[in-house]
Amino acid sequence: MKKCTKIKQVILVALATVLTYSMLPVFAADTTEETAAELPALSTAGRKIYEVYLNEHAGAAQPQASVDVDVFSLNESINTEIEEDVDGSRAVIAGEDGFVEWKVDVAEEGLYGIYIEYYPLESRGVDIERRVQINGEMPFAGADTIMLSRVWKDSAELKQDNRGNDIRPSQMEAPRWESSYFEDTMGYVTEPYQFFFKQGENTIRLEAVNEPVAIRKVVLQNKKRPPSYAALIQEASAKFGNAPEGYVNVIEGESAAYRSSPTLFATYDRSSPGTEPYSVELTKINMTGGLQWRIAGQWIEWDMEVPADGFYNITLKNRQNYNRGNVSVRKLFIDGETPFLEVDEIDLRFTSDWNMLTLSDAESGEPFLGASIRCGWKLRLAEWASF
């Protein structure tokens, strides 16, 4: 088994994370004819709603094959150019106004998700926003508000004033290549949007609403469903052993490396000695999240290293004390992917105090073992929905 030469911080992970509530009803991506018949055909903006759009294409295939879009072969564009080196990659530079359009030949007609790899370019610091047109038409309400998040981090190390109070660093952008599917920014639809493409030649147009962006890849593909935990363990157990016996390390929630919004900065809680560090008198930065972490798609990410490839339990130290009787939902990503189906939706219920939640099977209570496929990896928690 490969060993790491250096250990930073890691798991059993306890993240001092406050989880919050946002009023978002949740819909699955698929809609039956019966339920769609009960829905209004148009949104308040006069556009077809997504559920009705899916119902119109209810018999369409959802191909497993992916279709690469040649992003450097522009069909039409305004305020667009090609740059040879954007952080190591050739990219299309789409300005903060105008549009870019590509032709794409599709072998199998059906419903496809749209996957994009993008780089946030320096501008006003708000999220990147685009409208999507397929074959010259806006397919449904929501396709006009596709959001791509920026990446933020602390601008400096934590400091103290002359009385010992922590001084929170400001946030700064940390642009890097990111990937995303086109999704519902409001969180009503919990799976990536699917767009209907006919067999043969189609066009995809991205019209700028906010902010410039560099694009190096666009792919038509349906997001693969994560394997079940049982299937993952069966496949991975032959490759990995268990974590070193007795191994425990704590990563504080406030030590997050990256976040999708400058509002997700670390903060403090004086109300409970369950936080570390704790002080009744002094301001001590000891948690992250809180009321700011309530918008669908927002994420916080921690860098981690483990002493060896293997299986590790993950424990979250959390508190959702904003809305009694409601549930906050988070998605877990390891190196950009959800490792297994059961952590695609992590329910975090109301609690008045901090508690330790080891990610476990809902029925048996058996803790999940997360496989680390390499010594260093990134753990990301994303706001998904709350209800």
C-alpha positions as CSV (number, residue, x, y, z in Angstrom):
1,M,0.0,0.0,0.0
2,K,1.4,3.4,-1.0
3,K,2.3,5.7,1.9
4,C,2.2,9.4,2.0
5,T,5.5,11.2,2.8
6,K,3.7,14.1,4.5
7,I,0.6,14.3,6.6
8,K,-1.2,17.7,7.0
9,Q,-4.6,17.2,8.7
10,V,-7.4,14.8,8.3
11,I,-10.1,12.3,9.2
12,L,-11.9,10.9,11.1
13,V,-13.0,14.5,10.2
14,A,-14.8,16.8,12.5
15,L,-15.9,19.9,10.7
16,A,-17.3,22.7,12.9
17,T,-20.0,23.5,10.4
18,V,-23.2,25.4,11.0
19,L,-26.0,24.3,8.6
20,T,-28.9,26.5,7.7
21,Y,-32.2,26.4,6.1
22,S,-33.6,28.0,3.0
23,M,-37.2,27.7,1.8
24,L,-36.8,25.6,-1.3
25,P,-39.3,23.0,-2.3
26,V,-37.6,20.1,-4.0
27,F,-38.6,18.3,-7.3
28,A,-36.9,15.3,-8.9
29,A,-35.8,15.7,-12.5
30,D,-38.4,13.2,-13.8
31,T,-42.1,14.2,-13.9
32,T,-44.9,11.8,-14.7
33,E,-47.7,12.8,-17.2
34,E,-50.1,12.9,-14.3
35,T,-48.2,15.3,-12.2
36,A,-47.1,17.4,-15.2
37,A,-50.8,17.8,-16.1
38,E,-51.4,19.5,-12.8
39,L,-48.6,22.1,-13.3
40,P,-49.1,25.4,-15.0
41,A,-47.5,25.4,-18.5
42,L,-45.8,28.8,-18.1
43,S,-43.7,30.4,-15.4
44,T,-44.5,33.9,-14.2
45,A,-42.1,35.2,-16.8
46,G,-44.2,33.6,-19.5
47,R,-41.7,30.8,-20.3
48,K,-42.4,27.1,-20.3
49,I,-41.6,25.5,-16.9
50,Y,-39.0,22.7,-16.8
51,E,-41.4,20.0,-15.7
52,V,-43.7,20.6,-18.7
53,Y,-40.6,20.6,-21.0
54,L,-39.6,17.2,-19.7
55,N,-43.1,15.9,-20.1
56,E,-43.1,17.0,-23.8
57,H,-40.0,14.8,-24.3
58,A,-41.1,12.0,-21.9
59,G,-40.5,9.3,-24.5
60,A,-37.0,10.6,-25.4
61,A,-33.9,8.5,-24.8
62,Q,-31.4,9.5,-22.2
63,P,-28.2,8.4,-24.0
64,Q,-25.3,7.0,-22.1
65,A,-22.8,8.2,-24.7
66,S,-21.3,11.6,-24.5
67,V,-20.9,14.2,-27.3
68,D,-17.9,16.5,-27.2
69,V,-18.5,20.1,-28.5
70,D,-15.7,21.5,-30.5
71,V,-15.5,24.8,-28.5
72,F,-12.8,26.2,-30.7
73,S,-14.9,25.9,-33.8
74,L,-17.2,28.9,-33.4
75,N,-20.4,29.1,-35.4
76,E,-21.3,32.6,-34.4
77,S,-20.0,34.9,-31.7
78,I,-19.9,38.5,-30.4
79,N,-17.2,39.7,-28.0
80,T,-15.4,36.3,-28.1
81,E,-11.8,35.3,-28.8
82,I,-9.5,32.3,-28.4
83,E,-6.6,32.5,-25.9
84,E,-3.8,30.0,-26.2
85,D,-2.9,29.9,-22.5
86,V,-5.4,30.4,-19.7
87,D,-3.8,28.8,-16.6
88,G,-2.3,26.1,-18.7
89,S,-5.2,25.5,-21.1
90,R,-6.3,26.8,-24.5
91,A,-9.7,28.4,-24.0
92,V,-12.5,30.4,-25.5
93,I,-12.8,33.8,-23.8
94,A,-16.5,34.9,-23.7
95,G,-16.9,38.5,-22.7
96,E,-19.4,39.9,-20.2
97,D,-21.7,40.8,-23.0
98,G,-22.3,39.2,-26.4
99,F,-22.6,35.4,-27.0
100,V,-20.8,32.3,-28.3
101,E,-22.5,29.7,-30.4
102,W,-21.3,26.2,-31.5
103,K,-22.6,23.6,-33.9
104,V,-22.7,20.0,-32.6
105,D,-23.6,16.8,-34.4
106,V,-25.6,14.4,-32.3
107,A,-25.7,10.7,-33.3
108,E,-28.6,9.7,-31.0
109,E,-31.6,11.9,-30.4
110,G,-32.5,12.4,-26.8
111,L,-32.1,14.3,-23.5
112,Y,-28.6,15.3,-22.5
113,G,-27.1,17.2,-19.6
114,I,-24.6,20.0,-20.4
115,Y,-21.2,19.7,-18.7
116,I,-18.7,22.6,-18.8
117,E,-15.2,23.3,-17.7
118,Y,-14.6,27.0,-17.1
119,Y,-12.2,29.5,-15.6
120,P,-13.6,32.7,-13.8
121,L,-11.9,35.7,-15.3
122,E,-11.2,38.8,-13.2
123,S,-14.1,41.3,-13.3
124,R,-16.7,42.5,-10.7
125,G,-16.5,39.4,-8.5
126,V,-20.1,38.3,-8.9
127,D,-21.1,34.8,-10.1
128,I,-20.9,34.1,-13.9
129,E,-24.4,34.0,-15.5
130,R,-25.4,32.8,-18.9
131,R,-28.6,32.2,-21.0
132,V,-28.8,28.9,-22.9
133,Q,-30.4,28.6,-26.3
134,I,-30.7,25.2,-28.1
135,N,-31.4,25.5,-31.8
136,G,-32.3,29.1,-31.5
137,E,-34.8,28.8,-28.7
138,M,-34.8,29.2,-24.9
139,P,-36.1,25.7,-24.0
140,F,-37.6,26.5,-20.6
141,A,-37.6,28.9,-17.7
142,G,-34.4,28.4,-15.8
143,A,-32.2,28.0,-18.9
144,D,-32.0,31.8,-18.8
145,T,-30.2,31.9,-15.4
146,I,-27.4,29.4,-15.6
147,M,-24.9,30.3,-12.8
148,L,-21.2,29.4,-12.6
149,S,-19.6,30.1,-9.2
150,R,-16.3,31.8,-8.6
151,V,-13.7,30.5,-6.1
152,W,-12.7,32.4,-3.0
153,K,-10.2,32.0,-0.1
154,D,-8.9,33.8,2.9
155,S,-6.5,36.6,1.9
156,A,-4.2,36.1,4.9
157,E,-3.6,34.1,8.0
158,L,-5.8,34.7,11.1
159,K,-4.5,37.5,13.3
160,Q,-5.3,38.8,16.7
161,D,-5.6,42.4,18.0
162,N,-3.9,43.6,21.2
163,R,-6.6,42.2,23.4
164,G,-6.5,38.7,21.9
165,N,-9.6,38.9,19.7
166,D,-9.3,37.1,16.3
167,I,-9.3,39.3,13.3
168,R,-11.0,37.6,10.4
169,P,-9.1,37.9,7.1
170,S,-10.9,39.4,4.1
171,Q,-11.8,37.2,1.1
172,M,-9.9,37.2,-2.2
173,E,-10.5,35.4,-5.4
174,A,-8.6,32.2,-6.1
175,P,-9.5,31.5,-9.8
176,R,-8.9,28.0,-11.0
177,W,-10.4,25.6,-13.6
178,E,-13.8,24.4,-12.3
179,S,-16.4,22.1,-13.7
180,S,-20.1,22.0,-13.5
181,Y,-23.3,20.8,-15.1
182,F,-26.0,23.3,-16.0
183,E,-28.4,23.2,-13.0
184,D,-31.3,24.9,-11.4
185,T,-29.9,27.8,-9.5
186,M,-32.9,27.9,-7.2
187,G,-32.6,24.3,-6.1
188,Y,-36.1,23.2,-7.1
189,V,-34.7,20.6,-9.5
190,T,-32.2,18.4,-7.7
191,E,-30.5,16.8,-10.8
192,P,-28.7,18.7,-13.6
193,Y,-31.0,20.1,-16.3
194,Q,-31.5,17.9,-19.4
195,F,-31.9,19.5,-22.8
196,F,-33.4,17.8,-25.9
197,F,-31.1,17.5,-28.9
198,K,-32.4,16.1,-32.2
199,Q,-30.4,13.7,-34.3
200,G,-28.0,15.5,-36.6
201,E,-26.8,19.1,-36.4
202,N,-27.8,21.3,-33.5
203,T,-26.7,24.6,-32.1
204,I,-25.8,25.7,-28.6
205,R,-25.6,29.4,-27.8
206,L,-24.4,30.8,-24.5
207,E,-25.5,34.5,-24.1
208,A,-23.8,36.6,-21.5
209,V,-25.8,38.0,-18.7
210,N,-23.0,38.7,-16.1
211,E,-19.2,38.5,-16.1
212,P,-16.6,37.2,-18.6
213,V,-15.5,33.5,-18.5
214,A,-13.0,31.2,-20.1
215,I,-14.3,27.9,-21.5
216,R,-12.1,24.9,-22.4
217,K,-14.6,22.1,-22.7
218,V,-18.4,21.6,-23.2
219,V,-19.8,18.1,-23.3
220,L,-23.3,16.8,-23.8
221,Q,-23.6,14.0,-21.3
222,N,-26.0,12.7,-18.7
223,K,-24.4,12.8,-15.2
224,K,-23.7,9.3,-14.0
225,R,-25.6,8.1,-11.0
226,P,-23.1,7.4,-8.1
227,P,-22.8,3.7,-7.2
228,S,-24.4,2.5,-4.0
229,Y,-22.3,2.2,-0.9
230,A,-22.4,-1.6,-1.1
231,A,-21.2,-1.6,-4.7
232,L,-18.4,0.8,-3.9
233,I,-17.2,-1.2,-1.0
234,Q,-17.3,-4.4,-3.0
235,E,-15.2,-2.9,-5.8
236,A,-12.8,-0.9,-3.7
237,S,-12.1,-3.4,-0.9
238,A,-9.8,-5.3,-3.1
239,K,-7.7,-2.2,-3.7
240,F,-7.7,-0.5,-0.3
241,G,-7.3,-1.5,3.3
242,N,-8.7,0.1,6.4
243,A,-7.3,3.3,7.8
244,P,-4.4,2.9,10.3
245,E,-5.8,1.7,13.6
246,G,-6.7,4.4,16.0
247,Y,-6.1,7.2,13.5
248,V,-8.0,10.4,14.3
249,N,-7.4,13.9,13.1
250,V,-9.6,16.9,13.3
251,I,-10.0,19.6,10.6
252,E,-11.7,22.7,12.0
253,G,-14.5,24.0,9.8
254,E,-13.1,27.5,9.9
255,S,-9.9,26.2,8.2
256,A,-11.7,25.7,4.8
257,A,-9.3,26.2,1.9
258,Y,-11.9,27.4,-0.7
259,R,-15.5,28.5,-0.9
260,S,-17.9,29.5,-3.7
261,S,-18.9,32.9,-2.2
262,P,-17.1,35.6,-0.2
263,T,-20.0,35.5,2.2
264,L,-19.1,32.0,3.4
265,F,-16.2,33.3,5.5
266,A,-15.4,31.7,8.9
267,T,-17.1,33.3,11.9
268,Y,-17.6,32.8,15.6
269,D,-20.0,31.3,18.1
270,R,-19.9,32.3,21.8
271,S,-23.1,30.4,22.8
272,S,-21.6,27.0,23.4
273,P,-18.4,25.5,24.8
274,G,-18.8,22.9,22.1
275,T,-16.8,25.1,19.8
276,E,-13.0,25.2,19.6
277,P,-11.5,27.6,20.5
278,Y,-14.1,28.9,23.0
279,S,-14.3,32.1,24.9
280,V,-17.1,34.0,26.5
281,E,-15.3,37.3,26.4
282,L,-13.1,37.2,23.3
283,T,-14.0,36.9,19.7
284,K,-12.6,33.5,18.5
285,I,-13.1,32.3,14.9
286,N,-14.4,28.8,15.5
287,M,-17.0,27.8,12.8
288,T,-18.0,28.3,9.2
289,G,-21.3,28.5,7.4
290,G,-24.3,29.7,9.4
291,L,-27.1,31.8,8.0
292,Q,-25.0,32.7,4.9
293,W,-24.8,29.1,3.8
294,R,-28.4,28.8,2.5
295,I,-28.3,29.2,-1.2
296,A,-28.6,26.1,-3.5
297,G,-25.2,25.3,-5.0
298,Q,-23.0,27.1,-2.5
299,W,-20.1,25.0,-1.4
300,I,-17.2,25.0,1.1
301,E,-14.1,22.9,0.5
302,W,-11.3,21.5,2.7
303,D,-7.9,20.2,1.6
304,M,-7.0,16.9,3.3
305,E,-4.2,14.4,3.4
306,V,-4.3,10.9,5.0
307,P,-1.4,8.7,6.0
308,A,-2.3,5.9,3.5
309,D,-4.8,5.1,0.9
310,G,-7.7,3.3,2.5
311,F,-11.1,3.6,4.1
312,Y,-11.9,6.4,6.6
313,N,-15.0,7.3,8.6
314,I,-16.2,10.9,8.2
315,T,-17.8,12.8,11.0
316,L,-19.3,16.3,10.8
317,K,-19.6,18.5,13.9
318,N,-22.7,20.5,13.0
319,R,-25.6,22.5,14.2
320,Q,-28.7,23.5,12.4
321,N,-30.6,25.7,14.8
322,Y,-32.3,28.2,12.6
323,N,-35.6,26.5,11.7
324,R,-37.2,24.0,14.0
325,G,-38.8,21.0,12.3
326,N,-36.9,21.5,9.0
327,V,-34.0,19.7,7.3
328,S,-30.9,21.1,5.6
329,V,-29.4,19.0,2.9
330,R,-25.8,18.8,1.9
331,K,-24.0,16.8,-0.8
332,L,-20.6,15.4,-0.2
333,F,-17.9,15.5,-2.9
334,I,-14.5,13.9,-2.7
335,D,-12.1,15.2,-5.5
336,G,-15.1,16.7,-7.3
337,E,-17.3,13.5,-7.3
338,T,-19.9,12.1,-5.0
339,P,-18.3,8.8,-3.9
340,F,-21.6,6.9,-3.4
341,L,-25.3,7.4,-3.6
342,E,-26.0,7.5,0.1
343,V,-24.0,10.8,0.6
344,D,-25.7,12.5,-2.4
345,E,-28.2,13.9,0.1
346,I,-27.1,14.2,3.7
347,D,-30.0,15.2,5.9
348,L,-29.1,17.6,8.8
349,R,-32.0,18.1,11.1
350,F,-32.8,20.8,13.7
351,T,-30.7,20.7,16.8
352,S,-30.2,23.4,19.5
353,D,-26.6,22.4,20.2
354,W,-23.6,21.1,18.4
355,N,-23.6,17.4,17.7
356,M,-21.3,14.9,16.0
357,L,-22.7,13.2,13.0
358,T,-20.8,10.2,11.6
359,L,-22.0,9.6,8.1
360,S,-23.8,6.2,8.4
361,D,-26.4,3.9,6.9
362,A,-29.9,5.2,7.8
363,E,-31.3,1.8,8.5
364,S,-28.4,-0.1,10.1
365,G,-26.6,2.8,11.7
366,E,-23.3,1.3,10.4
367,P,-20.8,4.1,9.7
368,F,-19.9,4.6,6.0
369,L,-16.2,4.0,5.1
370,G,-15.2,6.6,2.6
371,A,-12.4,5.3,0.2
372,S,-9.5,7.6,-0.2
373,I,-8.1,6.7,-3.7
374,R,-5.0,8.8,-3.1
375,C,-3.3,10.3,-0.1
376,G,-4.2,13.9,-0.8
377,W,-7.7,14.9,-1.7
378,K,-10.4,17.5,-1.4
379,L,-13.6,17.2,0.6
380,R,-16.5,19.5,-0.5
381,L,-19.9,20.0,1.1
382,A,-22.5,21.7,-1.1
383,E,-25.8,23.3,-0.1
384,W,-28.4,21.3,-2.0
385,A,-31.9,22.0,-0.6
386,S,-33.7,22.6,2.6
387,F,-37.3,21.7,3.5
